[in-house]
Amino acid sequence: MGTLTENLVFARGAKPLIKAIKKYAKPFETVADLEPLIAAIGDAKIVLLGESSHGTSEFYTLRAELSKRLIKEKGFSFIAVEGDWPSCQSINRYIKEFNQSPHDVKEVLEDFNRWPTWMWANQEIIGLIDWLKEYNQHNTRAQKVGFYGLDVYSLWESMDEIIRYLEKTNSPSLKEAKKAFSCFEPFNRNHESYAVSAGYLSKDCTKDALDLLASIRKNKWKFDDDQESSLNMEVNAIVTANAEEYYRTMVNSDSKSWNVRDQHMVEALNSVRRFYGDDAKVIIWEHNTHVGDARATDMKDEGMVNVGQLVREKNGAENVFIVGFGTYSGTVIASTEWGVDFQIMKVPPAQFGSWESLMHKTGAVNKYLLFTDQNRHEFTTTIGHRAIGVVYRPEYEHFGNYVPSSMGHRYDGFIFFDQTNALHPLVLENILV
């Protein structure tokens, strides 16, 4: 990721970018002002909506409004997010009113008890969830919109889901599930312990996890689909297999484990798409680092891929529309270290020479850009593009929070908030790290 020195270098080529931003950027206040962006999405089957932090209120709120428009006006089938599959299934069951689903949305969000809980257990998401539930009440079962998590971290929770269902149904896959569970059990639900054992000592559960996935896929047609059991079991088994690989590789290679994670998210996405059928249309909510095409960043030099790149390559750029989000300054929810309590932090003004600083320089207002075949060439200069994670130290931002990017190739559109505010998290007990 870019340093302050690199951003100063980028700034020397900023004049053409400033000119292009002034020419093409349009101000907006509400989602109604984004009609040209919605029109530009056209018939794309996959729309990716990014964020430059996991703790900014405006990103969640506007993505929710855009998602509602896409669902109502363009018939999108489901939302897939950077969240754990089992926790997001609680939302999916709630909005589809499956049996034994809680009746209160805040009770549903209590299932997001893995740190960083604020990513989905927040006030901003509640309005979208309730809207989805009400929307689904006016549609047939086949037309109901879903909500799914694509991430890889829920190894233990996914195995719990598998064992619980297979025991209840006395499934032929129960033997493989219990064998996999017994292999992981000595690590006491601690992924770091498993990572050390598998990565350094070569004591792993790879074969058991893959055998479980193969068995689930072989027998999934036997599972009751009234409440999407076949899909639920398949993706939980995919999580088990890919999480095993992710934790096994993370101790030796950041780039390889990154690729395992993003390839997993695409594999999980494809399973949901197959479940919905050939005409399925999906909205994806993830961080810019996952949705913005990695080939247009320095990630490419490290051999890293991401969701945006993979879905463009697989489905054709004409069927995919990627929207990045960013901000110049404000406040954000984040933590200073992994697993510690969140804070409301100040987001300092974007670094001189960065993409966000140029967007601000051309007018301190909210604005959006569309990158088209006619103007992409005007946005090919490599420039630092801010990325804030769940762990954030504003005072050290110049050491690595800017990703060198060719913005016109990384995205199809970009939404910029000049000033943003921190997300409003729900306070949960019994948080897992």
C-alpha positions in Angstrom: 0.0 0.0 0.0 1.1 3.5 -0.8 3.3 5.6 1.5 3.4 9.4 1.9 6.4 9.6 -0.5 4.5 7.6 -3.1 1.5 10.0 -2.8 3.8 13.0 -3.3 4.9 11.3 -6.5 1.3 10.6 -7.6 0.5 14.3 -6.9 2.9 15.4 -9.7 0.6 13.9 -12.2 -2.5 15.2 -10.5 -3.4 18.1 -12.8 -5.0 15.9 -15.5 -6.9 14.0 -12.9 -8.2 17.2 -11.3 -9.3 18.4 -14.7 -11.1 15.1 -15.4 -12.8 15.1 -12.0 -14.1 18.6 -12.6 -15.3 17.6 -16.0 -17.2 14.4 -15.1 -18.0 14.5 -11.3 -21.6 15.3 -10.4 -22.8 16.5 -7.0 -25.5 14.5 -5.1 -27.5 14.8 -1.9 -29.8 11.8 -1.9 -30.1 8.5 -3.8 -32.6 10.2 -6.1 -29.6 12.3 -7.5 -27.9 9.0 -8.5 -30.3 8.2 -11.3 -27.5 8.2 -13.9 -25.5 5.7 -11.9 -28.5 3.4 -11.6 -29.1 3.8 -15.3 -25.5 3.0 -16.0 -25.8 -0.3 -14.2 -28.1 -1.4 -17.0 -28.6 -5.1 -17.3 -25.6 -6.1 -15.1 -26.3 -9.2 -13.1 -23.6 -8.5 -10.4 -23.4 -5.1 -8.7 -20.6 -4.6 -6.2 -21.0 -1.8 -3.7 -17.8 -1.0 -1.8 -16.7 1.0 1.2 -13.4 2.5 2.3 -14.0 1.6 5.9 -16.1 -0.9 7.9 -17.3 1.8 10.3 -18.8 4.7 8.3 -22.5 5.5 8.6 -23.0 7.1 5.2 -21.6 4.1 3.3 -24.1 1.7 4.9 -27.0 4.1 4.5 -26.5 4.8 0.9 -25.7 1.2 -0.1 -29.0 0.3 1.5 -30.9 2.9 -0.5 -29.2 1.8 -3.7 -30.0 -1.8 -2.9 -33.7 -1.0 -2.4 -33.8 0.7 -5.8 -32.0 -2.2 -7.5 -34.3 -4.8 -5.9 -37.5 -2.9 -6.7 -36.6 -1.6 -10.2 -34.2 -4.1 -11.6 -35.3 -7.3 -9.9 -32.2 -8.2 -7.9 -32.5 -11.5 -6.2 -30.3 -11.3 -3.1 -27.7 -9.3 -1.2 -24.3 -11.0 -0.3 -22.0 -9.3 2.2 -18.6 -9.5 3.8 -20.0 -11.4 6.8 -20.1 -14.9 8.3 -22.5 -17.3 6.7 -24.2 -18.6 9.9 -24.8 -15.1 11.3 -26.2 -13.8 8.0 -28.5 -16.8 7.8 -30.2 -15.4 10.9 -31.1 -12.3 8.8 -32.1 -14.4 5.8 -34.4 -16.5 8.0 -35.9 -13.4 9.5 -36.6 -11.6 6.3 -38.1 -14.8 4.7 -40.0 -15.6 7.9 -38.7 -19.2 8.2 -39.8 -21.3 11.1 -38.2 -20.5 14.5 -36.8 -17.2 13.4 -36.8 -14.4 16.0 -39.6 -11.8 15.8 -37.3 -8.9 16.7 -34.6 -7.6 14.5 -32.3 -6.7 17.3 -32.5 -10.3 18.6 -31.5 -11.4 15.1 -28.4 -9.2 15.2 -27.3 -10.7 18.5 -26.0 -13.6 16.3 -23.3 -11.2 15.1 -21.2 -11.9 18.2 -17.9 -12.3 16.5 -15.5 -9.3 16.7 -15.8 -6.9 14.9 -19.5 -7.0 15.8 -20.2 -3.5 14.6 -19.9 -4.4 10.9 -23.4 -5.9 11.0 -24.8 -5.3 14.5 -25.5 -1.6 13.9 -28.4 0.8 13.7 -27.9 1.5 10.1 -28.6 -2.0 8.9 -31.8 -2.4 10.9 -33.8 -0.2 8.4 -32.7 -2.3 5.4 -33.5 -5.6 7.2 -37.0 -4.5 8.1 -37.5 -3.2 4.6 -36.5 -6.6 3.1 -38.9 -8.4 5.4 -41.8 -6.2 4.4 -40.9 -6.4 0.7 -40.8 -10.2 0.9 -44.2 -10.4 2.5 -45.6 -9.2 -0.8 -43.8 -11.8 -2.9 -44.0 -15.6 -3.5 -41.5 -17.8 -1.9 -39.5 -18.0 -5.2 -39.4 -14.2 -5.4 -38.3 -13.5 -1.9 -35.0 -11.6 -1.7 -32.2 -13.2 0.3 -29.4 -12.0 2.5 -26.2 -14.1 2.8 -22.7 -13.9 4.2 -19.7 -14.8 2.0 -16.8 -14.7 4.5 -14.5 -17.5 5.5 -14.0 -17.0 9.3 -16.9 -19.1 10.7 -15.2 -22.5 10.8 -16.5 -23.6 14.2 -20.0 -22.1 13.8 -20.4 -23.7 10.4 -19.4 -27.1 11.7 -21.9 -26.6 14.5 -24.6 -25.9 12.0 -23.7 -28.9 10.0 -23.7 -31.3 12.9 -26.9 -30.0 14.3 -28.8 -30.4 11.0 -27.4 -33.8 10.1 -28.1 -35.2 13.6 -31.7 -34.0 13.3 -32.2 -35.5 9.9 -30.0 -38.6 10.5 -28.2 -37.8 7.2 -25.7 -40.2 5.5 -23.2 -37.3 5.7 -23.2 -37.4 9.6 -20.2 -39.8 9.7 -18.0 -37.5 7.7 -19.2 -34.5 9.7 -18.4 -36.1 13.1 -15.0 -37.2 11.8 -14.1 -33.6 10.7 -15.5 -32.2 14.0 -13.3 -34.6 16.0 -10.2 -33.6 14.1 -10.8 -29.9 14.8 -12.0 -30.4 18.4 -8.6 -30.5 20.1 -7.9 -26.9 19.1 -10.7 -25.7 21.4 -12.2 -23.4 18.8 -9.0 -21.4 18.6 -8.1 -20.7 15.0 -4.6 -19.5 16.0 -3.9 -22.9 17.6 -5.0 -24.6 14.5 -3.0 -22.3 12.2 0.2 -23.1 14.1 -0.4 -26.8 14.2 -1.4 -27.0 10.5 1.0 -24.4 9.2 4.2 -25.2 11.1 3.7 -28.8 12.4 1.8 -30.2 9.4 -0.9 -31.6 11.7 -4.0 -30.6 9.8 -7.6 -31.6 9.0 -7.5 -31.0 5.3 -8.6 -34.4 4.2 -11.5 -34.6 6.7 -12.8 -31.1 5.7 -12.7 -32.0 2.0 -14.3 -35.4 2.6 -17.2 -33.6 4.5 -17.7 -31.1 1.6 -17.7 -34.0 -1.0 -20.3 -35.9 1.1 -22.5 -32.9 1.6 -22.5 -32.1 -2.1 -23.3 -35.7 -2.9 -26.3 -35.9 -0.6 -27.6 -32.3 -0.6 -30.5 -33.2 -2.9 -31.9 -35.2 0.1 -32.0 -32.1 2.4 -35.3 -30.3 2.9 -35.4 -27.2 0.9 -38.4 -25.5 2.4 -35.9 -23.4 4.4 -32.9 -23.6 2.1 -31.3 -26.5 3.9 -29.4 -27.8 0.9 -27.8 -24.4 0.3 -27.1 -23.9 4.0 -25.4 -27.2 4.4 -23.4 -26.8 1.2 -22.0 -23.4 2.0 -21.2 -24.3 5.6 -19.2 -27.2 4.2 -17.5 -24.9 1.8 -16.6 -22.6 4.7 -15.2 -25.6 6.7 -13.0 -26.7 3.8 -11.8 -23.2 2.9 -11.4 -21.9 6.4 -9.2 -24.8 7.1 -7.0 -23.8 4.2 -7.2 -20.2 5.1 -5.9 -20.7 8.7 -3.4 -23.2 7.5 -1.8 -20.8 5.1 -2.1 -17.5 7.1 0.9 -18.2 9.2 3.2 -18.5 6.2 1.8 -16.2 3.5 -0.4 -13.1 3.8 -0.9 -13.0 0.0 -1.9 -16.7 -0.3 -4.3 -16.5 2.6 -5.8 -13.4 1.1 -6.4 -15.2 -2.1 -7.9 -18.2 -0.3 -10.4 -15.9 1.4 -11.5 -14.0 -1.7 -11.6 -17.1 -3.8 -13.8 -18.6 -1.1 -16.2 -15.6 -1.2 -16.6 -16.1 -4.9 -17.2 -19.9 -4.5 -19.8 -19.2 -1.8 -21.4 -16.6 -4.1 -21.6 -19.0 -7.0 -23.3 -21.6 -4.8 -26.0 -19.1 -3.9 -26.4 -18.0 -7.6 -26.8 -21.6 -8.7 -29.5 -22.0 -6.0 -31.4 -19.0 -7.3 -31.1 -20.0 -10.9 -29.6 -18.6 -14.2 -31.5 -15.3 -14.0 -30.3 -14.5 -10.5 -29.0 -11.0 -9.9 -26.8 -10.2 -6.9 -25.8 -7.1 -5.0 -22.5 -7.5 -3.1 -21.4 -5.4 -0.1 -17.7 -5.6 0.7 -14.7 -3.3 1.3 -13.2 -1.5 -1.6 -10.1 -3.8 -1.3 -12.4 -6.8 -2.2 -14.7 -5.3 -4.8 -12.3 -2.9 -6.7 -10.5 -4.9 -9.4 -7.1 -6.0 -7.9 -5.5 -5.8 -11.4 -5.8 -2.0 -11.2 -3.8 -1.8 -7.9 -0.4 -2.8 -6.5 -2.1 -6.0 -5.2 -1.3 -7.5 -8.7 2.4 -7.2 -8.1 2.0 -9.3 -5.0 0.1 -12.0 -6.9 -3.1 -11.2 -5.1 -6.6 -11.4 -6.5 -9.9 -10.3 -5.2 -13.7 -10.7 -5.6 -14.0 -7.8 -8.1 -11.4 -9.2 -10.4 -12.6 -12.8 -10.2 -16.3 -12.0 -11.0 -15.2 -9.7 -13.9 -13.0 -12.5 -15.3 -15.7 -15.2 -14.9 -18.8 -13.3 -15.9 -17.5 -10.6 -18.3 -17.1 -7.0 -17.5 -20.3 -6.1 -19.3 -22.3 -8.2 -16.7 -20.5 -6.7 -13.7 -20.8 -3.1 -12.2 -18.4 -2.1 -9.4 -18.9 1.0 -7.3 -16.2 2.3 -5.0 -16.9 4.6 -2.0 -14.6 7.1 -0.2 -14.4 10.0 2.1 -12.2 13.0 2.7 -12.5 13.3 6.5 -14.8 12.8 9.4 -15.2 10.0 12.1 -15.2 6.2 11.9 -15.7 3.2 14.2 -12.6 1.0 14.4 -10.1 -0.5 16.9 -6.5 0.2 17.6 -5.7 -3.6 17.7 -7.3 -6.8 16.6 -10.0 -7.9 19.1 -10.0 -4.9 21.4 -13.0 -2.6 22.0 -14.0 -0.2 19.2 -13.6 3.5 19.4 -15.0 6.5 17.5 -11.9 7.9 15.8 -11.3 11.0 13.8 -10.5 10.4 10.1 -7.9 13.0 9.3 -8.1 15.0 6.0 -6.9 12.7 3.2 -3.2 12.7 2.4 -1.9 15.2 0.0 -1.8 13.8 -3.5 -4.4 11.0 -2.8 -7.5 10.3 -4.8 -9.7 11.6 -1.9 -7.7 14.8 -1.6 -8.2 15.5 -5.3 -12.0 14.8 -5.0 -12.1 17.3 -2.1 -9.9 19.8 -3.9 -12.4 20.0 -6.8 -15.2 21.0 -4.4 -16.0 20.1 -0.8 -19.3 18.4 -1.7 -20.6 14.9 -2.0 -20.2 13.8 -5.6 -20.1 10.7 -7.9 -18.3 9.7 -11.0 -19.0 7.2 -13.8 -16.1 5.6 -15.6 -17.1 4.7 -19.1 -15.4 3.6 -22.3 -15.3 7.2 -23.3 -13.5 8.5 -20.2 -11.7 5.7 -18.5 -8.4 6.7 -20.2 -8.6 10.0 -18.3 -8.5 8.2 -15.0 -5.6 5.8 -15.5 -2.9 7.7 -13.6 -1.9 5.6 -10.5 -2.9 7.4 -7.4 -3.1 6.5 -3.7 -6.7 5.5 -2.7 -7.5 5.4 1.1 -8.5 2.1 2.8 -9.4 1.9 6.5 -9.8 -1.5 8.1 -11.3 -2.7 11.3 -7.9 -2.0 12.9 -6.9 1.7 12.3 -4.4 4.0 13.7 -5.0 7.5 12.1 -1.7 8.8 13.3 0.1 6.2 11.2 -2.1 6.4 8.2 0.7 7.5 5.9 2.5 4.2 6.5 0.0 2.0 4.6 -3.6 3.1 4.3 -3.4 4.1 0.7 -3.6 1.6 -2.2 -2.0 2.7 -5.4 -4.8 2.4 -7.9 -5.8 3.2 -11.5 -9.3 4.4 -10.6 -10.9 4.2 -14.0 -10.0 0.5 -14.3 -10.6 -0.4 -10.7 -14.3 0.7 -10.7 -17.2 1.5 -13.0 -18.4 4.2 -10.7 -17.3 6.0 -7.5 -19.3 7.7 -4.7 -17.5 10.3 -2.6 -18.7 11.8 0.7 -16.7 14.8 1.6 -17.5 14.5 5.3 -18.6 11.3 7.0 -19.7 10.0 10.4 -19.1 6.9 12.5 -21.4 4.0 12.3 -23.9 3.5 15.2 -23.1 0.0 16.7 -25.4 -2.1 18.8 -23.6 -3.1 22.1 -23.5 -6.9 22.4 -22.4 -9.2 25.1 -20.4 -12.4 24.8 -18.3 -11.2 21.9 -16.0 -13.8 20.2 -12.6 -12.9 18.8 
